[in-house]
Amino acid sequence: MPQCNGCLKDNTKGFCSSCETILFDRSKVSPQLDFNWEDISKRIDGQPMGFSISGVQRKGFIGKPRGVKLVPKMEVDEKSQYILKPMLSRFNFPEQSPANEHVTMQIAKQLFSIKTAECAFVNFANGTPAYITRRFDYTNKDEKLNQEDFVSVLQAAHKYTSKTYQDVGEWLSPLNRVDFLRILLFNFLTGNGDVHLKNISLLETADGDMMLSPSYDLMNTKIHLTDNLLALNLFKEFEQTSLPLGEKYSYNREDFIEFGNRLKIKETTIRKMMDLFDEKESAVLAMVDKSFLSEDAKKLYKNNVVGNYKLFR
């Protein structure tokens, strides 16, 4: 059964009308690109590219200046509308990373109402998979919005620093603190061990305020490598973030409740959030089954989710 390359809607080849609207401004873009990663990388040769999961996830920038065609960005200073990621260059199941990130972002958005960057699963001309996400740091009038990650906000020396999630949470507004707790719970349960300070950002609003940006770079990192449950420690008193693998502090449900309490989130709000996550385990597994992951990768993803839910309960 074909699935929408955006929202995974059943019986949809390519993109459904809703995804065409939110991703491509109603253009009928094909999920089959007519260029390859090499066409992007050679255009940005010598220019910095982004990295996330353990420093190896490549990122390129593309635009849609000709209606329905996505094209590699021509010049360094040219505005790009999308970020495109090829599959990982190493680690376990590297070819599964685009589908992994795509389904994880869709689970966050559809099941837990987490505001995310709009994204889709596509293929290069040579058939290799890729992940595409629409940039959220521009207005509808193509005006650049200020975006600042928490390496900068907290004046940290590095994205994997002795700063903790409590440091981030205490900086946020009360409304954003609730959102932040939801994001951390989601990443814990879906196996994302790469939520470092570069992957948490503030974005300028139309009123000029700085609020949490939509979430990005969400994926089940446990499919690809063995890492810790969370990239940083929850609490300020536990700052040993450079401990060897497997020796960082482990967490459970009560720890996240304590975290919410420290951020002065109402107890009723915390409990309702916990109940929502409890109710959605089977729905998470069902969305993984609908994804573009291989059968082996689906099994790993689901086993990790089930294991993390056991820790959570």
C-alpha positions as CSV (number, residue, x, y, z in Angstrom):
1,M,0.0,0.0,0.0
2,P,1.5,3.4,-1.0
3,Q,2.1,6.0,1.7
4,C,2.3,9.7,1.4
5,N,6.0,10.7,1.4
6,G,5.1,13.4,3.8
7,C,2.5,12.4,6.4
8,L,2.4,8.7,5.6
9,K,-1.3,8.9,4.7
10,D,-2.5,5.6,3.2
11,N,-3.3,5.0,-0.5
12,T,-1.2,8.0,-1.5
13,K,1.4,8.0,-4.2
14,G,3.9,10.8,-3.8
15,F,2.5,13.7,-1.7
16,C,-1.1,14.2,-0.6
17,S,-2.7,17.6,-1.2
18,S,-2.1,18.7,2.4
19,C,1.6,18.0,2.2
20,E,1.9,19.6,-1.2
21,T,0.5,22.7,0.5
22,I,2.6,22.8,3.6
23,L,5.9,21.6,2.0
24,F,5.8,23.0,-1.5
25,D,3.1,25.8,-1.6
26,R,0.7,23.6,-3.5
27,S,3.2,22.6,-6.2
28,K,3.1,19.0,-7.3
29,V,6.7,18.1,-6.5
30,S,7.8,14.5,-7.1
31,P,9.5,12.6,-4.3
32,Q,11.9,11.3,-7.0
33,L,14.6,14.0,-7.4
34,D,16.4,14.5,-10.7
35,F,19.8,15.1,-9.1
36,N,22.1,13.3,-6.8
37,W,24.0,14.2,-3.6
38,E,27.1,14.7,-5.6
39,D,25.4,17.6,-7.4
40,I,24.9,19.3,-4.1
41,S,28.3,18.5,-2.5
42,K,30.3,19.8,-5.5
43,R,28.5,23.1,-5.4
44,I,29.3,23.7,-1.8
45,D,32.8,22.3,-1.9
46,G,34.9,24.2,0.7
47,Q,31.8,25.5,2.4
48,P,30.7,24.3,5.9
49,M,28.0,21.6,6.0
50,G,26.0,20.7,9.1
51,F,26.6,17.7,11.2
52,S,24.5,16.1,13.9
53,I,24.5,12.4,14.8
54,S,28.1,11.9,16.1
55,G,29.4,14.5,13.7
56,V,28.7,12.6,10.5
57,Q,25.3,13.6,9.2
58,R,25.8,15.7,6.1
59,K,23.4,18.5,5.1
60,G,22.9,20.3,1.8
61,F,20.7,23.2,0.9
62,I,18.3,23.3,-2.0
63,G,15.7,25.6,-3.5
64,K,12.5,25.5,-5.6
65,P,12.9,28.6,-7.9
66,R,11.2,27.0,-10.9
67,G,7.8,26.0,-9.7
68,V,7.7,22.2,-9.2
69,K,11.4,21.4,-9.4
70,L,13.7,21.1,-6.4
71,V,17.3,22.1,-7.4
72,P,20.6,22.4,-5.6
73,K,21.5,25.8,-4.3
74,M,23.6,27.5,-7.0
75,E,25.5,30.1,-4.9
76,V,26.7,30.2,-1.4
77,D,24.8,33.4,-0.6
78,E,21.6,32.3,-2.4
79,K,18.6,31.8,-0.2
80,S,17.7,28.1,0.2
81,Q,14.2,26.9,1.0
82,Y,15.0,23.4,2.1
83,I,17.7,21.3,3.8
84,L,18.4,17.9,2.3
85,K,20.2,15.1,4.1
86,P,21.6,12.0,2.3
87,M,21.9,8.7,4.2
88,L,24.6,8.4,6.8
89,S,28.1,7.7,5.6
90,R,28.8,5.1,8.2
91,F,27.4,3.3,11.3
92,N,24.7,0.6,11.4
93,F,21.9,0.7,8.8
94,P,23.3,4.0,7.3
95,E,20.8,3.8,4.4
96,Q,17.9,3.8,6.9
97,S,18.7,7.2,8.4
98,P,16.4,9.3,6.1
99,A,13.4,7.1,6.8
100,N,14.3,7.0,10.5
101,E,14.3,10.8,10.8
102,H,11.2,11.2,8.7
103,V,9.0,8.8,10.7
104,T,10.3,10.1,14.0
105,M,9.4,13.7,13.0
106,Q,6.0,12.5,11.9
107,I,5.4,10.7,15.2
108,A,6.3,13.8,17.1
109,K,4.0,16.0,15.1
110,Q,1.0,13.7,14.6
111,L,0.8,11.8,17.9
112,F,2.2,14.3,20.4
113,S,1.4,17.7,18.9
114,I,5.1,18.7,19.0
115,K,5.8,21.6,16.6
116,T,8.3,20.3,14.1
117,A,10.0,21.4,10.9
118,E,7.9,20.1,7.9
119,C,9.6,17.2,6.3
120,A,9.4,14.4,3.8
121,F,11.1,11.2,2.5
122,V,12.5,11.4,-1.0
123,N,14.9,9.6,-3.3
124,F,17.9,10.9,-5.4
125,A,18.0,10.3,-9.1
126,N,20.2,7.2,-8.5
127,G,17.6,5.7,-6.1
128,T,19.3,6.3,-2.8
129,P,17.1,7.7,0.0
130,A,17.2,11.2,1.4
131,Y,15.4,13.3,4.0
132,I,14.1,16.8,3.1
133,T,12.9,19.5,5.5
134,R,11.5,22.9,4.8
135,R,13.4,25.8,6.5
136,F,11.4,27.5,9.2
137,D,13.7,30.5,9.7
138,Y,12.1,32.6,6.9
139,T,8.7,34.3,6.9
140,N,6.2,33.9,4.0
141,K,7.7,37.2,2.7
142,D,11.2,35.6,2.6
143,E,12.4,37.7,5.5
144,K,15.1,35.9,7.6
145,L,14.1,35.3,11.3
146,N,16.7,35.2,14.0
147,Q,17.6,31.7,15.2
148,E,19.9,31.0,18.1
149,D,20.9,27.5,19.4
150,F,21.6,26.9,23.1
151,V,25.3,26.6,22.7
152,S,25.1,30.3,22.0
153,V,22.3,31.1,24.5
154,L,24.0,29.4,27.4
155,Q,27.5,30.5,26.2
156,A,28.6,26.9,26.2
157,A,32.0,25.9,24.9
158,H,30.6,22.9,23.0
159,K,27.3,21.3,22.1
160,Y,28.2,18.3,24.4
161,T,29.0,20.5,27.5
162,S,28.5,20.3,31.2
163,K,25.3,22.3,30.8
164,T,22.2,20.3,31.5
165,Y,18.6,20.2,30.3
166,Q,17.7,21.9,33.5
167,D,19.9,24.8,32.5
168,V,18.0,25.0,29.2
169,G,14.6,24.7,30.8
170,E,15.2,27.4,33.4
171,W,16.0,29.8,30.7
172,L,12.7,29.2,28.9
173,S,9.4,31.0,29.4
174,P,6.7,29.1,31.4
175,L,4.8,28.1,28.2
176,N,8.0,26.8,26.5
177,R,8.9,24.8,29.6
178,V,5.9,22.6,29.1
179,D,6.8,22.2,25.4
180,F,10.4,21.4,26.4
181,L,9.4,18.7,28.9
182,R,7.2,17.1,26.2
183,I,10.1,17.1,23.7
184,L,12.5,15.5,26.2
185,L,10.0,12.8,27.0
186,F,9.5,12.1,23.4
187,N,13.2,11.8,22.7
188,F,13.7,9.6,25.6
189,L,10.9,7.2,24.5
190,T,11.8,7.2,20.8
191,G,15.5,6.6,21.5
192,N,17.1,9.9,20.4
193,G,20.4,10.2,22.2
194,D,21.6,13.1,20.1
195,V,19.6,16.0,21.6
196,H,22.6,18.3,22.3
197,L,22.6,22.0,22.7
198,K,22.9,22.6,18.9
199,N,19.7,20.7,18.4
200,I,17.7,23.0,20.7
201,S,17.0,26.5,19.4
202,L,15.1,29.7,19.9
203,L,13.4,31.4,17.0
204,E,12.2,35.0,16.6
205,T,8.5,35.4,16.5
206,A,6.5,38.0,14.5
207,D,6.4,40.1,17.7
208,G,10.2,39.9,18.1
209,D,10.1,37.5,21.0
210,M,12.5,34.5,21.2
211,M,10.6,31.3,21.7
212,L,11.5,27.6,21.2
213,S,11.8,26.8,17.5
214,P,10.1,23.9,15.9
215,S,11.9,20.6,16.7
216,Y,14.4,19.2,14.2
217,D,16.9,16.4,13.9
218,L,14.6,14.0,15.7
219,M,15.5,10.3,15.1
220,N,16.0,7.0,16.8
221,T,19.8,7.1,17.1
222,K,19.8,3.6,18.6
223,I,19.2,2.1,15.2
224,H,22.6,3.4,14.1
225,L,24.9,3.3,17.1
226,T,25.0,2.5,20.8
227,D,24.7,5.6,22.8
228,N,23.2,6.9,26.1
229,L,19.5,7.5,26.7
230,L,19.9,11.3,26.6
231,A,22.7,13.4,25.2
232,L,22.9,15.6,28.3
233,N,21.9,15.1,31.9
234,L,18.6,16.3,33.2
235,F,19.7,17.8,36.5
236,K,22.3,20.4,37.4
237,E,23.8,18.3,40.2
238,F,24.7,15.6,37.6
239,E,27.1,17.4,35.2
240,Q,29.4,14.6,34.3
241,T,28.4,14.5,30.7
242,S,31.9,13.2,29.6
243,L,31.4,9.9,31.4
244,P,32.1,6.8,29.4
245,L,29.3,5.2,27.4
246,G,26.9,3.4,29.6
247,E,27.9,5.3,32.8
248,K,25.7,8.4,32.4
249,Y,22.8,8.7,34.6
250,S,19.7,6.7,33.7
251,Y,16.2,8.1,34.1
252,N,12.7,6.9,34.7
253,R,9.2,8.4,35.0
254,E,9.8,9.9,38.4
255,D,12.9,11.7,37.2
256,F,10.8,13.4,34.5
257,I,8.2,14.4,37.1
258,E,11.0,15.8,39.2
259,F,12.3,17.7,36.2
260,G,8.9,19.2,35.6
261,N,8.6,20.2,39.2
262,R,12.0,22.0,39.0
263,L,10.7,23.9,36.1
264,K,7.6,24.9,38.1
265,I,5.2,23.1,35.8
266,K,1.9,22.3,37.4
267,E,1.6,18.8,38.7
268,T,-1.7,18.3,36.9
269,T,0.0,19.3,33.6
270,I,2.8,16.9,34.1
271,R,0.5,14.0,34.9
272,K,-1.7,14.6,31.9
273,M,1.4,14.7,29.7
274,M,2.6,11.4,31.2
275,D,-0.8,9.8,30.6
276,L,-0.8,10.9,26.9
277,F,2.6,9.3,26.4
278,D,1.3,6.1,28.1
279,E,-1.7,6.0,25.8
280,K,0.3,6.4,22.6
281,E,2.8,3.5,22.7
282,S,0.8,1.3,20.3
283,A,0.2,4.2,18.0
284,V,3.9,4.9,17.9
285,L,4.6,1.3,16.9
286,A,1.9,1.4,14.2
287,M,3.4,4.5,12.6
288,V,6.8,2.8,12.5
289,D,5.2,0.0,10.7
290,K,3.8,2.4,8.1
291,S,7.2,4.1,7.6
292,F,9.7,3.8,4.8
293,L,12.1,1.9,7.1
294,S,13.2,-1.6,6.1
295,E,11.7,-4.5,8.1
296,D,14.9,-5.1,10.0
297,A,15.1,-1.4,10.9
298,K,11.4,-1.3,11.9
299,K,12.1,-4.2,14.3
300,L,15.0,-2.4,15.9
301,Y,13.1,0.8,16.2
302,K,10.1,-0.9,17.8
303,N,12.2,-2.9,20.2
304,N,13.9,0.2,21.4
305,V,10.6,2.0,21.9
306,V,9.2,-0.9,23.9
307,G,12.3,-1.1,26.1
308,N,12.2,2.7,26.8
309,Y,8.5,2.5,27.7
310,K,9.4,-0.2,30.2
311,L,11.9,2.1,31.8
312,F,9.4,4.9,31.8
313,R,6.7,2.9,33.6
